């Protein structure tokens, strides 16, 4: 019995010894990627490092270094890529990643050395020249850096960033005119590049071009009305202007009416839509105490409450409504007063059913809260309601128009009218679907939809185009349905190559709003994390790269955010002291960042959801949450963060630029819609 027992112990001991000596199960590249996309970047990093040590597999090094850089540990990325370089000394991706790691770690001499080894060829070389210049700027080699930035600026993929850095180089030499010229080029390429516009305004002032400096500060203030720096600059510059302030405001006056043809349907009356005009960026009533209007045809003004006629006007007469001491008063051209309570309705009447009428409205706000905000005269079809909102002490203008005519005023406001017709048709179907699904969205304020991006940008007749109107008429009544209901027909200007799912954007899960690819030279199914760097920094063929009548900045963009400026922005949420790092913690498979940790000297703050991330990492807002971000140091001190991004908007659903690229390639609008919204049905509601 004892022999049997001792034999058992020997067998057990041998088994335990073998178990201790057995190597840990090695994760696969796919498993490491899954950890990354499930919001476990640190575990993913450890897995990639383990794979690289055991297998020496090239991509494991690249993924590990990419995540280390993203997690704010550039020294670790240097160590990883130094080991990779010893194994793959001729691999261009390995050399570039090593150079990037040195640059992020502030080792400029080494960064310059390895960037100099690369010959990207063609468009790829533009980015390498920018990075080489960044290393040279860090070394104090300004003349050489300027030379490389000028070479990069002559290209077409990194125009904004290279010109911005060039402007900074000229500023150090106190060459204000050259600096201003460089910043201007950066802004003209990407009007959303707020830091470049601010630098342009500053250097214009130093160059004593006060008029243009004032105009640029006004644009900046339109996006951030409460910004103390912008307001102080406007106050400082006003006495120095050589032009009248009114000339610099560029208010577009409109004095003539457009001849329009009414849109009718043989299948019966069209849905009426109530659209508020000149609202705030959130779609709410804006402050307004005066409203001036001019109908194209004879008109009646009635009280909405009882239908009684308040006044009758002639064609092309200009009337106005004003608030005075809390009361609303209608004024005729000769100054006759018509006090009223509640809402009045202006109804022009054309002499025949084949002729349409319009109403000119003076000084309507467009793009509230955006850098392109303006106040211009606009023209609208249909009727006009003017409501005295006594609760908010404002006058509210509401345009009453049928849904097809409403869409005509949306089309060119939301998509360039020179885009291919099948892209325009696809947009028309989506705009109609959106309107039908969201009718009554702002009923609490007395209207269905607003005229801003909160709903759909609506510019009335002023924004109509021949091609846009044709797209609406050729798709009349057509909408996209899912289970016999209008879909959430969301769209963005450019998805940057991939659309993201509604769930990843922090909205909701639905079968027709999942990621789809617009790339023509990249296999989305085999995506690895490190490839986001390659995709965002180097040109790739994609339908959404379409750049006819639209800037490439919608597809690929860059921002340079000052660390001290970011500290002020983050302080609105929480005071975390001096910013130390921006760490993407979660990223969807499309590349869009869904959670970011901002580290400071006194703590940290976590940003979630795409709109929160976009609005809290820079002045104004980022074009999208599809980005990578790298720190930039000077004299070992963190100076700023460089964002390399893709796309414009939330990236969910329809990519407008991608649709243009697909239409250019010969795809029909129904094919385009099916690509972006699988499992939906294109239906003509008039035939149901």
C-alpha positions in Angstrom: 0.0 0.0 0.0 2.9 2.4 0.9 4.5 1.7 -2.5 1.3 2.6 -4.3 0.9 5.8 -2.2 4.6 6.9 -2.9 4.1 6.2 -6.6 1.0 8.4 -6.6 3.0 11.3 -5.0 5.8 10.9 -7.5 3.3 11.1 -10.4 1.5 14.1 -8.9 4.8 15.9 -8.2 6.0 15.2 -11.8 2.7 16.6 -13.1 2.9 19.7 -11.0 6.5 20.3 -12.1 5.5 20.0 -15.8 2.6 22.4 -15.2 5.0 24.9 -13.7 7.4 24.6 -16.6 4.7 24.8 -19.3 4.7 28.2 -21.0 1.7 30.5 -20.6 -0.8 30.3 -23.5 0.2 32.9 -26.0 -2.5 35.3 -27.2 -3.1 35.8 -30.9 -3.0 39.1 -32.7 -6.8 38.8 -33.1 -7.3 38.3 -29.4 -5.0 41.3 -28.6 -7.0 43.4 -31.0 -10.3 42.3 -29.4 -9.0 43.5 -26.0 -8.1 46.9 -27.6 -11.6 47.3 -29.2 -13.4 46.2 -26.0 -11.9 49.1 -24.0 -8.9 47.3 -22.5 -5.9 49.1 -24.1 -3.5 48.2 -21.3 -4.2 44.5 -21.5 -4.0 44.7 -25.2 -0.6 46.4 -24.9 0.7 43.6 -22.6 -0.6 40.9 -25.1 1.1 42.5 -28.0 4.4 42.8 -26.1 4.1 39.2 -25.1 3.5 38.2 -28.7 6.5 40.3 -29.9 8.8 38.7 -27.4 7.8 35.1 -28.3 7.2 35.3 -32.1 9.1 38.5 -33.1 6.0 39.1 -35.3 6.4 42.6 -37.0 2.8 43.7 -36.5 2.8 42.9 -32.8 5.6 45.5 -32.4 3.7 48.1 -34.4 0.5 47.6 -32.4 2.3 47.7 -29.1 4.1 50.9 -29.9 0.9 52.5 -31.3 -0.9 51.7 -28.0 2.0 52.9 -25.9 2.1 56.2 -27.7 -1.7 56.5 -27.3 -1.4 55.7 -23.6 1.1 58.6 -23.2 4.2 56.5 -22.6 6.5 57.4 -25.5 9.6 56.1 -23.8 8.0 52.6 -23.7 7.2 53.0 -27.5 10.9 53.9 -28.1 12.0 50.7 -26.4 9.5 48.6 -28.3 10.4 50.0 -31.7 14.1 49.9 -31.0 13.8 46.1 -30.6 11.7 46.0 -33.8 14.3 48.0 -35.7 17.0 45.5 -34.8 14.9 42.8 -36.4 13.5 44.8 -39.3 16.1 47.5 -40.2 14.8 48.0 -43.7 11.0 48.1 -42.9 9.6 51.6 -43.7 6.7 51.2 -41.2 9.1 50.2 -38.4 11.4 53.1 -39.1 8.5 55.6 -39.2 7.1 54.3 -35.9 10.5 54.5 -34.3 10.9 58.1 -35.5 7.4 58.9 -34.3 8.3 57.5 -30.8 11.5 59.5 -30.6 9.6 62.7 -31.7 6.9 62.1 -29.1 9.5 61.5 -26.4 11.3 64.8 -27.3 14.4 63.0 -28.7 14.6 65.3 -31.7 18.1 64.3 -33.0 17.1 60.7 -33.2 13.7 61.5 -34.7 15.4 63.6 -37.4 17.9 60.8 -38.1 15.2 58.2 -38.7 12.8 60.4 -40.6 15.7 61.3 -42.9 16.0 57.6 -43.7 12.5 57.5 -45.2 11.5 58.2 -48.7 7.7 58.1 -48.7 7.4 59.0 -52.4 4.5 61.0 -53.8 1.8 62.2 -51.4 3.2 60.1 -48.6 6.3 62.3 -48.5 4.3 65.4 -47.4 3.6 63.9 -44.0 7.2 62.8 -43.5 8.4 66.3 -44.4 6.1 67.8 -41.7 7.4 65.4 -39.1 11.0 66.0 -40.1 10.4 69.7 -39.7 8.8 69.2 -36.3 11.9 67.4 -35.2 14.1 70.2 -36.6 12.0 72.9 -34.9 12.6 71.0 -31.6 16.4 71.1 -32.3 16.3 74.8 -33.1 17.0 74.3 -36.8 14.4 76.8 -38.0 15.8 77.5 -41.4 15.9 73.8 -42.3 12.5 73.3 -40.8 11.0 76.2 -42.8 12.4 74.7 -46.0 10.8 71.3 -45.4 7.5 72.9 -44.3 7.4 74.9 -47.5 7.9 71.7 -49.5 5.1 70.0 -47.6 2.8 73.0 -48.0 3.1 72.7 -51.7 1.2 69.4 -51.5 -2.5 68.7 -50.9 -2.8 66.4 -48.0 -1.2 68.2 -45.0 -1.7 71.8 -46.3 -3.2 73.1 -43.1 -0.7 71.7 -40.6 2.4 72.5 -42.7 1.2 76.1 -43.1 0.3 76.4 -39.5 3.8 75.3 -38.4 5.3 77.5 -41.1 3.4 80.4 -39.6 4.8 79.6 -36.2 8.3 79.6 -37.6 7.9 83.0 -39.2 6.4 84.3 -35.9 9.6 83.4 -34.1 11.5 85.5 -36.7 8.9 88.3 -36.1 8.0 88.3 -39.8 4.4 89.1 -39.1 3.4 89.5 -42.8 4.8 86.1 -43.8 3.3 84.4 -40.7 -0.1 85.9 -41.5 0.1 84.7 -45.1 0.9 81.1 -43.9 -1.9 81.1 -41.4 -4.3 82.4 -44.0 -3.5 79.4 -46.2 -4.1 77.0 -43.3 -7.5 78.6 -42.7 -8.5 78.7 -46.4 -7.8 75.0 -46.6 -9.7 74.2 -43.3 -12.0 76.9 -42.0 -12.5 74.8 -38.9 -8.9 75.2 -37.9 -9.6 77.6 -35.0 -6.1 77.8 -33.7 -4.8 78.9 -37.2 -7.5 81.5 -37.5 -6.7 82.9 -34.0 -3.0 83.0 -34.9 -3.9 84.7 -38.2 -5.9 87.4 -36.4 -3.0 88.0 -34.0 -0.3 88.3 -36.7 -2.6 90.5 -38.8 -2.9 92.9 -35.9 0.9 92.9 -35.5 1.3 93.5 -39.2 -1.2 96.5 -38.7 -3.8 95.1 -41.0 -6.5 96.1 -38.5 -9.5 95.7 -40.7 -8.8 92.0 -41.6 -7.7 91.3 -38.0 -11.0 92.7 -36.8 -13.0 90.6 -39.3 -11.2 87.4 -38.2 -11.8 88.1 -34.6 -15.5 88.6 -35.4 -15.7 85.2 -37.0 -14.0 83.6 -33.9 -16.4 85.4 -31.6 -19.4 84.2 -33.6 -18.4 80.6 -32.6 -17.5 81.6 -29.0 -19.6 84.8 -28.1 -18.4 84.8 -24.4 -14.7 84.4 -25.2 -13.0 87.3 -23.3 -9.9 87.3 -25.5 -11.9 87.7 -28.7 -14.1 90.4 -27.2 -11.1 92.3 -25.8 -9.4 92.2 -29.3 -12.5 93.6 -31.0 -12.7 96.4 -28.4 -9.0 97.1 -28.9 -9.2 97.1 -32.7 -12.4 99.1 -33.2 -10.8 102.6 -32.9 -8.1 101.6 -35.4 -10.4 100.5 -38.3 -10.2 102.4 -41.6 -13.4 100.9 -42.8 -16.9 101.2 -41.3 -17.8 98.3 -39.1 -20.9 97.5 -41.3 -18.6 96.9 -44.3 -16.6 94.3 -42.3 -19.7 92.4 -41.1 -20.4 91.4 -44.7 -24.2 91.4 -44.3 -25.7 90.2 -47.5 -28.7 92.3 -48.5 -31.4 91.0 -50.8 -33.8 93.4 -52.5 -35.3 91.4 -55.4 -37.6 88.5 -55.3 -37.0 85.2 -57.1 -39.5 83.9 -59.6 -40.5 80.4 -58.3 -42.7 77.7 -59.4 -44.9 76.0 -56.8 -44.4 72.3 -56.1 -47.5 70.3 -56.3 -48.3 66.5 -56.3 -50.8 64.8 -58.5 -51.4 62.3 -55.7 -53.0 64.9 -53.4 -52.0 67.7 -51.0 -48.4 67.7 -49.6 -47.5 67.6 -45.9 -47.2 71.2 -44.5 -44.1 71.9 -42.4 -43.6 74.7 -39.8 -39.9 75.8 -39.8 -38.6 78.3 -37.3 -36.0 80.6 -39.0 -33.0 82.3 -37.3 -33.0 80.0 -34.3 -30.1 79.3 -31.9 -27.7 76.5 -32.6 -29.8 74.2 -30.3 -33.0 75.0 -32.4 -34.5 77.2 -29.7 -36.0 80.7 -30.3 -33.3 83.3 -30.5 -33.5 86.8 -29.1 -35.1 89.2 -31.6 -37.0 92.5 -31.1 -37.4 93.6 -34.7 -38.4 91.7 -37.9 -38.7 93.2 -41.3 -40.4 91.5 -44.2 -41.3 92.1 -47.9 -43.7 89.8 -49.8 -43.5 89.4 -53.5 -47.2 89.6 -54.1 -50.3 91.3 -52.5 -50.8 89.8 -49.1 -53.1 89.7 -46.1 -52.0 89.8 -42.4 -54.4 87.9 -40.1 -54.5 87.1 -36.5 -53.9 83.4 -36.0 -56.1 83.2 -32.9 -59.4 84.1 -34.7 -58.5 84.4 -38.4 -59.5 88.1 -38.5 -57.7 90.4 -41.0 -55.3 92.8 -39.3 -54.0 94.5 -42.4 -53.7 94.2 -46.2 -50.5 95.0 -48.1 -49.4 95.5 -51.7 -46.7 93.6 -53.6 -43.1 94.4 -52.6 -44.1 96.6 -49.7 -41.8 96.4 -46.7 -43.4 96.1 -43.3 -42.0 95.5 -39.9 -42.8 94.1 -36.5 -41.2 95.5 -33.4 -41.3 94.9 -29.6 -41.8 98.0 -27.6 -42.2 97.9 -23.8 -43.1 94.3 -23.9 -45.8 94.7 -26.6 -45.8 93.7 -30.3 -46.6 96.3 -32.9 -46.9 95.8 -36.7 -45.9 98.9 -38.8 -47.0 99.6 -42.4 -44.6 101.3 -44.8 -46.1 104.7 -43.9 -45.7 104.1 -40.2 -49.3 103.1 -39.3 -49.4 101.0 -36.1 -51.2 97.7 -35.7 -50.7 96.4 -32.1 -51.4 92.7 -31.7 -51.1 89.8 -29.2 -50.0 86.3 -30.0 -49.3 85.4 -33.6 -49.9 87.1 -37.0 -49.8 85.2 -40.4 -48.6 86.9 -43.6 -50.1 85.2 -46.6 -49.0 86.4 -50.1 -51.3 85.5 -53.0 -50.0 85.0 -56.6 -52.4 85.7 -59.5 -52.3 82.1 -60.8 -51.6 78.6 -59.4 -48.6 78.3 -61.8 -46.8 81.2 -60.1 -45.3 81.1 -56.7 -44.9 83.8 -54.1 -42.0 84.5 -51.7 -41.3 86.7 -48.7 -38.0 88.5 -48.0 -36.9 88.6 -44.4 -34.1 90.9 -43.3 -31.2 89.9 -41.1 -31.7 86.2 -40.5 -29.0 84.4 -38.4 -27.4 81.4 -40.0 -24.9 79.0 -38.4 -25.4 80.2 -34.9 -22.4 79.2 -32.7 -20.2 78.2 -35.7 -17.3 79.9 -37.4 -19.3 80.4 -40.6 -22.1 82.2 -38.7 -23.6 85.2 -40.5 -26.7 87.5 -40.5 -28.1 87.9 -44.0 -31.4 88.7 -45.8 -33.2 85.6 -46.9 -36.2 84.6 -49.0 -38.8 82.0 -48.3 -41.7 80.3 -50.1 -45.2 79.9 -48.5 -46.5 81.8 -45.5 -44.8 83.5 -42.6 -45.9 83.5 -39.0 -44.6 86.1 -36.6 -45.1 85.1 -33.0 -44.7 87.4 -30.0 -43.2 85.0 -27.5 -43.9 87.0 -24.4 -42.3 84.4 -22.1 -39.0 84.8 -23.8 -39.5 88.5 -24.8 -38.7 87.8 -28.4 -40.2 87.7 -31.9 -40.2 84.3 -33.5 -40.4 83.8 -37.3 -42.0 80.6 -38.6 -42.1 79.7 -42.3 -45.1 77.5 -43.3 -44.3 75.6 -46.5 -45.0 72.2 -48.0 -42.5 69.4 -47.4 -41.1 69.3 -50.9 -40.5 73.1 -51.0 -38.9 72.8 -47.6 -36.5 70.2 -48.9 -35.5 72.5 -51.8 -34.3 75.0 -49.2 -32.4 72.2 -47.4 -30.6 70.6 -50.2 -27.9 73.1 -51.1 -27.5 74.0 -47.4 -26.7 70.4 -46.5 -24.8 69.2 -49.7 -22.9 71.1 -52.4 -25.2 71.6 -55.4 -22.4 70.6 -57.8 -22.2 67.1 -56.4 -23.3 64.3 -58.8 -27.0 64.0 -59.3 -27.3 60.6 -57.7 -25.6 61.8 -54.5 -28.1 64.7 -54.5 -31.0 62.3 -55.0 -29.8 60.2 -52.1 -29.6 63.3 -49.9 -33.1 64.4 -50.9 -34.5 61.0 -49.9 -32.7 61.2 -46.5 -33.8 64.8 -45.9 -37.4 63.9 -46.6 -37.1 60.9 -44.3 -35.7 63.0 -41.5 -38.4 65.6 -41.8 -41.2 63.0 -41.8 -39.7 61.2 -38.8 -39.0 64.3 -36.8 -42.0 66.4 -37.6 -43.0 68.1 -34.3 -39.5 67.9 -32.8 -39.8 71.5 -31.5 -43.5 71.5 -30.9 -42.9 72.9 -27.4 -41.9 76.1 -29.0 -44.7 76.2 -31.6 -42.9 74.8 -34.7 -42.0 71.4 -36.2 -38.4 71.9 -37.2 -35.7 74.6 -36.9 -33.4 75.9 -39.6 -30.1 74.8 -38.0 -28.0 71.6 -37.8 -30.0 70.7 -34.8 -32.6 69.5 -37.4 -31.5 70.3 -41.0 -29.9 73.5 -42.3 -32.7 75.3 -44.1 -32.0 78.5 -46.1 -35.3 78.9 -48.0 -35.3 80.1 -51.6 -32.0 81.8 -51.0 -30.3 78.4 -50.7 -32.1 76.7 -53.6 -30.3 75.5 -56.6 -31.4 74.1 -60.0 -29.8 70.7 -59.3 -31.0 70.5 -55.7 -34.6 71.2 -56.8 -34.3 68.6 -59.6 -33.1 66.0 -57.0 -36.1 66.8 -54.8 -38.6 66.6 -57.6 -37.2 63.4 -59.2 -37.5 61.6 -55.8 -40.8 63.2 -54.7 -42.4 61.2 -51.9 -39.6 58.7 -51.6 -38.3 57.8 -48.1 -36.3 55.1 -46.4 -38.3 52.7 -44.1 -37.3 50.1 -41.6 -40.2 47.8 -40.5 -42.6 50.3 -42.3 -41.4 53.3 -40.3 -39.1 56.2 -41.4 -35.6 55.5 -40.3 -33.2 57.7 -38.3 -31.7 59.1 -41.6 -28.6 60.6 -39.9 -25.8 61.9 -42.1 -22.5 63.6 -41.7 -20.4 65.6 -44.2 -17.6 63.0 -44.3 -17.2 59.8 -42.4 -13.4 59.7 -43.0 -13.4 56.3 -44.7 -15.5 54.3 -42.1 -18.9 55.1 -40.7 -19.4 54.3 -37.0 -22.3 52.5 -35.4 -25.0 54.5 -33.6 -24.2 52.4 -30.5 -20.5 53.4 -30.6 -21.5 57.1 -30.9 -23.4 56.7 -27.6 -26.9 56.7 -29.2 -28.7 53.4 -29.7 -28.3 50.1 -31.4 -30.1 49.5 -34.7 -29.4 47.0 -37.5 -29.2 49.7 -40.2 -26.7 52.0 -38.5 -23.6 49.8 -38.2 -20.1 50.5 -39.6 -19.5 50.3 -43.3 -16.3 51.1 -45.2 -15.7 53.6 -48.1 -12.1 52.5 -48.6 -11.1 51.2 -52.0 -7.6 50.1 -51.0 -7.9 48.8 -47.5 -9.5 45.6 -46.1 -11.7 46.7 -43.2 -12.2 43.1 -42.0 -8.4 42.7 -41.3 -8.0 46.0 -39.4 -5.4 46.2 -36.7 -5.2 49.1 -34.2 -1.8 50.5 -35.4 -3.3 51.0 -38.9 -5.3 54.0 -37.6 -2.1 55.9 -37.6 -1.4 54.9 -41.2 -5.0 55.6 -42.3 -5.1 59.1 -40.7 -1.7 60.4 -41.6 -1.2 59.0 -45.1 -3.5 59.2 -48.1 -5.7 56.3 -48.9 -8.1 55.8 -51.8 -11.7 56.0 -50.6 -15.0 57.2 -52.0 -15.1 59.8 -49.2 -11.8 61.3 -50.6 -13.9 62.9 -53.3 -12.6 66.5 -53.5 -14.4 68.2 -56.4 -16.1 71.3 -55.1 -15.2 70.4 -51.5 -12.0 70.8 -49.4 -10.0 67.7 -48.5 -10.1 69.0 -45.0 -13.4 67.2 -44.6 -11.6 63.9 -45.2 -8.3 64.5 -43.3 -7.6 67.4 -40.9 -5.2 68.5 -38.3 -5.5 70.7 -35.2 -2.7 72.0 -32.9 -4.1 72.7 -29.4 -2.0 74.7 -26.9 -1.7 72.8 -23.6 -2.5 76.0 -21.6 -5.5 76.7 -23.7 -6.7 73.1 -23.2 -6.3 73.6 -19.5 -8.8 76.5 -19.6 -11.3 74.4 -21.6 -11.1 71.4 -19.3 -11.4 73.6 -16.3 -15.1 74.2 -17.4 -15.7 70.6 -16.4 -13.1 70.2 -13.7 -9.9 71.9 -12.5 -7.2 69.2 -13.1 -4.2 71.7 -13.2 -1.6 71.7 -16.0 -2.5 69.1 -18.8 -0.1 66.2 -18.9 -1.6 63.8 -21.4 -4.7 63.0 -23.6 -5.3 59.3 -23.5 -8.0 57.6 -25.7 -9.3 54.8 -23.5 -11.9 53.4 -25.9 -12.1 53.4 -29.7 -14.7 51.7 -31.9 -13.7 49.5 -34.8 -14.3 52.4 -37.2 -11.6 54.3 -35.3 -13.9 56.9 -33.6 -12.8 57.5 -30.0 -15.6 56.9 -27.5 -13.9 57.7 -24.3 -10.9 59.9 -23.5 -8.9 60.4 -20.2 -7.3 63.8 -19.8 -4.6 63.8 -17.2 -3.5 66.8 -15.3 -1.1 67.8 -12.5 -4.0 67.8 -10.0 -6.2 65.0 -11.2 -7.9 63.8 -14.3 -11.3 63.9 -16.2 -13.0 61.4 -18.4 -14.9 62.5 -21.5 -17.5 60.2 -23.0 -19.7 60.4 -26.1 -18.6 61.9 -29.4 -20.2 65.4 -29.0 -18.6 65.8 -25.5 -15.2 64.7 -26.8 -15.4 67.0 -29.8 -16.4 70.0 -27.7 -13.9 69.7 -24.9 -10.5 69.1 -26.5 -10.0 72.3 -28.4 -11.3 75.8 -28.9 -14.6 75.5 -30.8 -14.9 71.9 -31.7 -13.0 69.1 -33.4 -14.4 68.1 -36.8 -15.0 64.5 -35.5 -13.9 62.1 -32.8 -12.0 60.0 -35.4 -8.4 61.0 -34.5 -5.1 60.2 -33.0 -3.3 62.7 -30.8 0.4 63.2 -30.1 2.1 65.5 -27.6 4.6 68.1 -28.8 7.4 69.3 -26.5 9.8 72.3 -26.6 12.7 72.4 -24.2 11.4 69.3 -22.5 8.1 71.2 -21.7 4.8 70.1 -23.1 3.7 72.8 -25.5 0.7 71.5 -27.4 -1.1 68.5 -28.8 -1.3 67.7 -32.5 -4.5 66.0 -33.6 -4.6 64.0 -36.8 -8.2 63.4 -37.7 -10.6 62.1 -40.3 -14.1 63.0 -41.3 -16.5 65.8 -40.4 -19.4 65.1 -38.1 -20.5 62.2 -36.0 -19.8 59.6 -38.7 -23.0 57.7 -38.3 -25.1 56.6 -41.3 -24.8 58.5 -44.6 -21.4 59.9 -45.7 -22.3 62.8 -48.0 -18.8 63.0 -49.6 -18.7 59.2 -49.9 -22.0 59.3 -51.7 -20.5 61.8 -54.1 -17.6 59.5 -54.7 -19.9 56.6 -55.3 -22.1 58.5 -57.6 -19.0 59.6 -59.6 -18.1 56.0 -59.9 -21.5 55.3 -61.5 -23.6 54.1 -58.5 -27.4 54.8 -58.5 -28.9 56.6 -55.5 -30.8 53.5 -54.4 -27.4 51.6 -54.4 -25.8 54.3 -52.4 -28.6 54.4 -49.8 -28.5 50.6 -49.5 -24.8 50.7 -48.8 -25.1 53.2 -45.9 -28.4 51.9 -44.6 -28.6 48.1 -45.1 -31.9 46.3 -44.4 -34.0 49.4 -45.2 -36.6 49.8 -47.9 -36.8 52.7 -50.4 -40.5 53.5 -50.6 -42.7 56.0 -52.3 -45.2 57.1 -49.7 -47.5 58.7 -52.2 -48.4 55.3 -53.6 -49.2 53.6 -50.4 
